[in-house]
Amino acid sequence: MRDHIRVTLLSFRDLVATAVPFILLAIGLLALAYWLLDPTPPRHVVLATGQDQGAYAAMGKRYAQILQENGIEVRLRKTAGAAENIALLREPGGDVDIAFVQGGAEEAPAAAGDQGEVADDGLVSLGSLFYEPVWLFYRIDSAERLLKSRELTSLSQLAGWRVNIGAAGSGVPNLTARLMEANRIDPTTIALIREPQTPAVVGLLEGRVDALVFASAPESLLVQMLLQTPGIRLFDFAQAEAYARRLPWLSPVTLPRGVVDLAGDIPPNDVRLVAPTATLVARRQTHPALIQLFVLAAQQVHGSAGWFQKKGDFPNARNTERPLAKEAQRFYTSGPPVLQRYLPFWLANLVDRMWPVLVTIVAGLIPLSRMLPPLYTFRVRSRIFRWYRQLREVENAIGKRPNDELLRELAEIERRVEHINVPLSYTDELYSLRTHIHMVAERLVDPAPALASAQ
């Protein structure tokens, strides 16, 4: 029983010794592929949002909560708005990875005309998230005083008005400038004020400002409040369709009658608006797994119905001023990866990114694996065949050295051969070795038969 265990262990040792180089090669290739592909995303990411009471800040908190469930810490960066967000993304060596960006927030010289796309700046889009209408609120008494009418009907009528267009760093000043340019309005005819949203709203309510412009989702508390404030009216973009044709990054949307307050019938009629789309923009080198996570989170945050969209309208790949990231394009084309529907994100992501390499490695290792059986056979048989060299040396020394000395060498060879352990399938070769040792010994003891056969 003990001998059987020893033989089994020896066979297992031979098997391991033969397979170890193959296993080490496979592990080395996997480690190299893992290092090159870097499938595991960073554990934290910086998301630039906007002002405290804006829609971007509120949505940033929802993104942070969703990604936290997948082990990713989202650090929110408060900013003045879309223009500052773009600057932070373009900053060499900056720590901002992803940001909310408003359509049309680019300065006119940096944009590629009115074609809806900007020059390549190393940034990619993750898709459109929601409509971000241009809200132009104005005081009714200001319209009566300046226009002799209770209603503002054209942007060209703003000459002589005090209009707040938002603080530097937000996307609204650039967006407003492009709207005024489309209407051939001389900016010097308007008293432009650049205050943040909250002071601007206070100024509008107190009468220090005649009108204010900002772009935000309807979920913004300031929008909700101004829509229900007596004496404040929302500008109706009667030429909304024309704006959308001239400026492709704009979309015509309608604020339905009564959507703010059905009982109070607010607004009392449909209001036509123009709306850029808010997008998520990332650095091109942002880890693909992070981009995939943000797109999946966007589906949860923005996929429901709202004032301007039906359920499932967002996120989408339309109206993006920058090229779509590959991971985002794959999501909009094929939906979320199948594995992520059944596996935890980290495991699904690892398999999804490593399987092409795994298939390649396996395809390369299969031919090499065919060498293992011959190597194992050679290792086992070598323990037997190496004694044939000494046996031949003894046989060649017959007649040249004393027989007694050669017999002692043969006895030593036989003693050591008796301790050789090989698997049962190789014992016939071991017994053949012992038979050949006895044949040489017989020649040393009685050389006559050998001489007779030679004659």
C-alpha positions in Angstrom: 0.0 0.0 0.0 2.8 2.3 0.9 4.6 1.6 -2.4 1.4 2.3 -4.3 1.0 5.7 -2.6 4.7 6.5 -3.3 4.2 5.6 -7.0 1.1 7.7 -7.2 2.7 10.7 -5.6 5.7 10.3 -7.9 3.4 10.3 -11.0 1.6 13.3 -9.7 5.0 15.1 -9.2 6.0 14.3 -12.8 2.7 15.6 -14.0 3.0 18.8 -12.1 6.6 19.3 -13.1 5.6 18.9 -16.7 2.6 21.2 -16.6 4.1 24.0 -14.4 5.9 25.8 -17.3 2.7 25.7 -19.3 0.7 27.0 -16.4 3.2 29.8 -15.7 3.1 30.8 -19.4 -0.7 31.0 -19.3 -0.7 33.0 -16.1 2.0 35.3 -17.5 -0.1 35.9 -20.7 -3.2 36.6 -18.6 -1.3 39.0 -16.4 0.1 40.9 -19.4 -3.3 41.1 -21.0 -4.8 42.4 -17.7 -2.1 45.0 -17.4 -2.5 46.2 -21.1 -6.3 46.2 -21.1 -6.7 47.6 -17.6 -10.3 46.3 -17.3 -10.9 47.6 -13.7 -12.0 51.2 -13.6 -10.7 53.7 -11.0 -12.4 53.7 -7.7 -13.3 57.4 -7.8 -14.3 59.9 -10.5 -14.8 63.7 -10.5 -18.0 65.0 -12.0 -18.4 68.7 -12.6 -22.0 69.8 -12.1 -23.1 73.4 -11.7 -24.5 75.9 -9.2 -26.0 74.7 -5.9 -29.7 75.2 -6.7 -29.4 74.2 -10.3 -30.6 71.0 -12.0 -27.0 69.8 -12.6 -26.2 69.8 -8.9 -29.4 67.8 -8.1 -28.8 65.3 -10.8 -25.1 64.9 -9.9 -26.2 63.6 -6.5 -28.3 61.0 -8.1 -25.4 59.8 -10.3 -23.2 59.7 -7.2 -25.7 57.5 -5.4 -26.1 55.1 -8.4 -22.4 54.7 -9.0 -21.7 54.2 -5.2 -23.8 51.0 -5.4 -21.2 49.7 -7.9 -18.2 50.7 -5.7 -17.3 53.9 -7.5 -17.0 57.2 -5.5 -18.3 60.2 -7.5 -16.8 63.5 -6.3 -19.0 66.4 -7.3 -17.3 69.6 -8.3 -19.5 72.7 -8.0 -19.0 75.1 -10.9 -20.6 78.2 -12.4 -22.0 76.1 -15.3 -21.4 74.5 -18.6 -18.7 76.9 -19.9 -16.6 76.4 -16.8 -17.2 72.6 -17.0 -15.8 72.6 -20.6 -12.8 74.6 -19.5 -12.1 72.1 -16.6 -12.3 69.1 -19.0 -9.9 70.7 -21.4 -7.4 71.7 -18.7 -4.2 69.6 -19.1 -3.7 67.5 -16.1 -7.0 68.5 -14.6 -8.8 66.2 -12.2 -12.3 66.6 -13.7 -13.2 63.4 -15.7 -16.8 64.0 -16.7 -19.1 67.0 -16.7 -22.6 68.2 -17.6 -22.5 70.4 -20.6 -25.2 72.4 -22.2 -25.7 72.5 -25.9 -24.6 75.8 -27.4 -22.4 76.7 -24.4 -19.3 76.9 -26.6 -18.1 80.4 -27.6 -18.9 81.1 -31.2 -15.2 81.2 -32.4 -14.6 77.7 -30.9 -17.6 76.2 -32.5 -17.7 74.9 -36.0 -20.2 77.4 -37.2 -23.9 76.5 -37.0 -23.4 72.9 -38.0 -24.0 71.6 -34.5 -20.5 70.2 -33.9 -17.4 71.6 -32.3 -13.8 71.1 -33.3 -12.0 68.1 -31.9 -10.8 69.0 -28.5 -10.1 65.6 -27.0 -13.6 65.3 -25.5 -16.3 62.8 -26.2 -20.1 62.8 -25.6 -21.9 60.2 -23.6 -25.2 61.2 -25.2 -28.1 63.7 -24.7 -29.7 63.5 -21.3 -32.7 65.9 -21.3 -34.0 69.1 -22.9 -32.7 72.2 -21.2 -35.1 74.9 -22.4 -34.1 78.6 -22.7 -36.2 80.3 -20.1 -36.6 84.0 -20.8 -38.6 85.5 -17.9 -39.6 89.1 -17.9 -41.6 91.6 -15.8 -44.9 92.5 -17.2 -44.6 96.0 -15.9 -41.3 96.4 -17.7 -42.9 95.3 -21.0 -45.7 97.9 -20.4 -43.1 100.6 -19.6 -40.7 99.8 -22.5 -43.0 98.4 -25.2 -46.4 99.8 -24.2 -47.6 96.2 -24.2 -48.0 93.5 -21.7 -46.2 91.0 -23.9 -42.7 90.6 -25.3 -43.1 89.0 -28.8 -39.5 89.2 -30.3 -36.0 89.1 -29.0 -35.3 92.2 -31.1 -37.6 94.1 -28.7 -35.1 93.7 -25.9 -33.2 96.9 -26.9 -33.0 99.2 -23.9 -33.9 96.4 -21.4 -31.8 95.3 -18.4 -31.3 91.6 -19.1 -29.4 89.2 -16.9 -27.7 86.5 -19.0 -25.9 84.6 -16.2 -22.5 84.7 -14.6 -19.2 84.1 -16.4 -18.5 80.4 -16.5 -22.1 79.3 -17.2 -23.2 78.4 -20.7 -26.0 80.9 -20.9 -23.9 84.0 -21.9 -22.5 82.2 -25.0 -25.9 80.7 -25.8 -27.6 84.1 -25.5 -24.9 85.7 -27.7 -25.5 83.1 -30.4 -29.3 83.8 -30.2 -28.7 87.5 -30.5 -26.4 87.0 -33.4 -29.0 84.9 -35.2 -31.4 87.8 -34.7 -28.8 90.4 -35.8 -29.2 92.2 -32.4 -26.4 94.6 -31.4 -25.4 93.6 -27.9 -24.6 97.2 -27.0 -28.3 98.1 -27.3 -29.1 95.9 -24.3 -27.9 96.5 -20.7 -26.4 93.0 -20.1 -26.0 92.0 -16.5 -23.9 88.9 -15.4 -25.1 87.7 -12.0 -25.6 84.2 -10.8 -29.0 82.7 -11.0 -30.2 83.3 -7.4 -29.1 87.0 -7.2 -30.6 87.5 -10.7 -34.0 86.1 -9.7 -34.0 88.4 -6.6 -33.1 91.3 -8.9 -36.0 90.4 -11.3 -38.5 90.2 -8.4 -37.3 93.5 -7.0 -37.5 95.2 -10.3 -33.7 95.9 -10.7 -33.7 93.6 -13.7 -36.3 93.7 -16.5 -35.6 90.2 -17.8 -33.4 87.2 -17.2 -32.3 84.3 -19.3 -31.1 80.9 -18.1 -31.2 77.4 -19.4 -32.2 74.7 -17.1 -34.3 71.6 -16.7 -37.9 72.2 -15.5 -37.0 70.5 -12.3 -35.1 73.6 -11.2 -36.6 75.2 -8.2 -36.1 78.6 -9.6 -38.0 77.7 -12.8 -40.8 76.2 -10.8 -41.1 79.3 -8.6 -40.9 81.9 -11.5 -43.6 80.0 -13.5 -46.0 80.7 -10.6 -44.9 84.2 -9.7 -47.5 86.9 -10.4 -46.2 89.7 -12.6 -43.6 87.5 -14.2 -44.2 86.1 -17.7 -42.4 83.5 -19.8 -41.3 84.5 -23.3 -43.0 82.5 -26.1 -40.6 81.6 -28.8 -43.0 81.9 -31.7 -40.1 81.1 -34.2 -39.0 78.0 -32.3 -39.0 75.8 -35.4 -36.9 78.4 -37.3 -34.4 78.5 -34.5 -34.1 74.8 -34.6 -33.4 74.8 -38.4 -30.8 77.6 -38.1 -29.1 76.2 -35.0 -29.1 72.4 -35.1 -28.1 72.1 -31.4 -31.5 73.6 -30.5 -34.8 71.7 -30.5 -38.3 73.1 -30.5 -40.3 72.1 -27.4 -43.7 73.1 -26.0 -44.6 73.8 -22.4 -48.1 72.4 -22.3 -51.0 74.4 -20.9 -51.6 73.6 -17.2 -48.5 71.4 -16.8 -47.2 73.5 -13.9 -50.5 73.6 -12.0 -53.6 72.0 -13.5 -56.0 73.5 -10.9 -54.6 77.0 -11.4 -54.2 76.5 -15.2 -50.5 77.5 -15.2 -49.4 78.3 -17.8 -52.8 79.5 -19.3 -51.7 78.5 -22.8 -49.1 76.4 -24.6 -45.7 78.2 -24.6 -43.2 77.5 -27.4 -39.6 77.2 -26.3 -36.2 76.4 -27.8 -34.1 73.9 -25.9 -30.5 72.8 -26.2 -29.9 69.3 -24.8 -27.8 68.7 -21.8 -25.1 66.1 -22.4 -22.5 64.3 -20.4 -19.0 65.0 -21.8 -15.9 63.1 -20.8 -12.2 63.2 -21.6 -11.4 60.7 -24.4 -9.0 58.8 -22.1 -11.6 58.3 -19.4 -11.8 54.6 -18.5 -14.4 52.8 -20.8 -16.0 51.0 -17.8 -16.7 54.4 -16.2 -18.3 55.7 -19.4 -20.4 52.5 -19.5 -21.5 53.0 -15.9 -22.4 56.7 -16.4 -24.5 55.8 -19.5 -26.3 53.1 -17.5 -26.9 55.6 -14.7 -28.2 58.1 -17.2 -30.9 55.6 -18.3 -32.1 55.4 -14.7 -31.9 59.2 -14.0 -33.3 60.5 -17.3 -35.4 57.7 -18.7 -38.7 58.6 -17.2 -41.3 60.9 -18.7 -41.2 64.7 -18.1 -42.6 68.0 -19.2 -40.9 67.8 -22.5 -40.3 64.1 -23.2 -42.0 60.8 -23.1 -40.7 57.8 -21.1 -37.6 56.3 -22.9 -36.9 59.4 -25.0 -33.7 60.0 -23.1 -30.8 59.3 -23.0 -30.1 59.2 -26.7 -27.4 59.8 -29.3 -29.1 62.7 -31.0 -28.1 66.4 -30.9 -24.6 65.8 -29.5 -22.1 68.4 -30.6 -19.2 66.0 -30.0 -18.5 62.5 -31.3 -20.0 59.7 -29.2 -17.7 57.6 -27.0 -17.5 54.0 -28.3 -19.0 52.6 -25.1 -21.9 55.0 -25.4 -22.4 54.2 -29.1 -22.5 50.5 -28.3 -25.1 51.1 -25.6 -27.4 53.1 -27.9 -27.0 50.5 -30.6 -27.2 47.2 -28.6 -28.4 48.2 -25.2 -26.6 47.2 -22.0 -24.2 44.2 -22.1 -26.0 40.9 -21.6 -23.7 39.8 -18.7 -24.6 42.9 -16.7 -28.2 41.8 -16.5 -27.2 38.7 -14.5 -23.8 39.4 -12.9 -22.4 42.1 -10.6 -20.9 45.0 -12.6 -17.3 44.3 -11.7 -17.5 40.7 -12.8 -19.5 41.4 -15.9 -17.1 44.2 -16.9 -14.1 42.0 -16.3 -15.5 39.2 -18.5 -16.7 41.6 -21.1 -13.3 43.3 -21.6 -11.2 40.2 -21.2 -13.0 37.5 -23.2 -11.5 38.5 -26.6 -8.0 38.2 -25.2 -8.9 35.0 -23.3 -10.1 33.4 -26.5 -6.9 34.5 -28.3 -4.7 33.1 -25.5 -6.6 29.8 -25.4 -6.4 29.5 -29.1 -2.6 29.9 -28.8 -2.2 27.6 -25.9 -4.1 24.7 -27.3 -1.4 23.7 -29.8 1.2 24.1 -27.0 -0.8 21.8 -24.8 -0.3 19.0 -27.2 3.3 18.9 -26.2 2.5 18.0 -22.6 1.9 14.3 -23.1 5.2 13.7 -24.9 7.0 15.8 -22.3 5.5 13.7 -19.5 6.4 10.5 -21.3 9.9 11.7 -21.9 10.3 12.7 -18.2 9.2 9.2 -16.9 11.1 7.2 -19.4 14.3 9.2 -18.9 14.5 7.8 -15.4 14.9 4.4 -17.1 16.9 5.2 -20.2 19.7 7.1 -18.4 20.9 3.7 -16.9 21.4 2.2 -20.4 24.4 4.6 -20.9 26.1 3.1 -17.8 25.1 -0.4 -18.8 26.7 0.1 -22.2 29.9 1.4 -20.7 30.1 -1.8 -18.6 29.4 -4.0 -21.6 32.1 -2.1 -23.7 34.6 -2.6 -20.9 34.3 -6.4 -21.0 37.8 -7.9 -21.6 39.4 -4.5 -20.9 38.8 -4.4 -17.2 38.6 -7.1 -14.5 35.3 -9.0 -14.5 35.0 -8.7 -10.7 35.1 -4.9 -10.9 32.5 -4.8 -13.7 30.2 -7.2 -11.8 30.4 -4.9 -8.8 29.3 -2.0 -11.0 26.5 -4.0 -12.5 25.4 -4.9 -8.9 25.4 -1.3 -8.0 23.4 -0.4 -11.1 20.8 -3.1 -10.4 20.5 -2.0 -6.7 19.7 1.5 -7.8 17.4 0.4 -10.6 15.3 -1.5 -8.0 14.4 1.8 -6.3 13.1 3.4 -9.5 9.3 4.0 -9.3 7.4 4.5 -12.5 3.6 4.4 -13.4 2.3 0.9 -14.2 2.0 1.8 -17.8 5.8 2.1 -18.0 6.8 -1.0 -15.9 7.5 -3.1 -19.0 10.4 -0.8 -19.9 11.7 -1.1 -16.3 11.6 -4.9 -16.5 13.4 -4.8 -19.9 16.2 -2.8 -18.3 16.6 -5.4 -15.5 16.6 -8.2 -18.1 19.4 -6.4 -20.0 21.4 -6.0 -16.8 21.2 -9.7 -16.2 22.2 -10.5 -19.8 25.4 -8.4 -19.3 26.1 -10.1 -16.0 25.8 -13.5 -17.6 28.4 -12.5 -20.2 30.8 -11.6 -17.4 30.2 -14.8 -15.4 30.3 -17.2 -18.5 31.7 -15.5 -21.6 31.8 -18.8 -23.6 28.2 -18.6 -25.0 28.9 -15.1 -26.1 32.1 -16.2 -27.9 30.3 -19.1 -29.5 27.6 -16.9 -30.9 30.3 -14.5 -32.2 31.9 -17.4 -34.1 
